[in-house]
């Protein structure tokens, strides 16, 4: 091994500037995959959730209007 090979090995072992960025991308990618898998398993629940929320809100609104209208009659 000559001197230039040793310098090259030192440069390669010290250069860690992109490591934090790469780890952050891997972490974020892993989180996205976990969310996609969870949403796939809970797809039916998530699709029906909107309808359930609308129905509940409409029921509460109707009750409130009926309570208010009964006070004015």
N, C-alpha and C positions, 0 to 999 in steps of 0.2 A: 504494500500500500504506500502510495506516495503522499506528499503533502497536500496536493489538490483534492485527493479522495477524502482525506481527513477533514479538510475545510468544508467539503460538500456534505459530509455526514453531520458535522456540527451545525451547518445551516439548516439542514432538514430536521434535525432534532429540536432545534430552538424555535423554528417558525411555527407558531400556534395562533396566528392572528385570526384565521377563519374558523377556528374550532368553536368558539362561542356561538357564532352565527349558524354554523351547521347544526349544532346541538339544539338551538332554538327552533330551527326549521323542522328537525326530526320530532321534537316535542309537540309542536303545533300540528304537524301532520298526524301524529299519533292521536291527538285529541280529536281531530276532525274524523278520523276513522272510527273512533269510539262513538262519537255522536251519530255518525251514519249507521253504524250497526245497531245502536239503541233505537234510532228512529225506524229502522226496518222492522225490528221486533215489536215495536209499539205503534205500528202504522195504523191499525184498525182503531186503537184507542185515540190516537191523535186526530184521525179523520172525523170521528164521532164527537170529539170534544167541542168543536165549534158549534155544532147543532145543539148540543146539550147546554152550552153557555147561552146561546140565543134564546132557547126555550125558557131557561131559568130567568133571564133578564126580562123577557116579555111577560112572564107570569108575575114577577114582582112589580112591573110597571102597571099591569092591569089591576093588581090588588091596591096599589097606591092610588090610582085614579078612582077606583070604586070607593075607597075610604074617603077621599076628598069629596067626591060627588054626593055621598050620603050625608055629609055635613051641610051641604048647601040646599038640600031638598026639604 
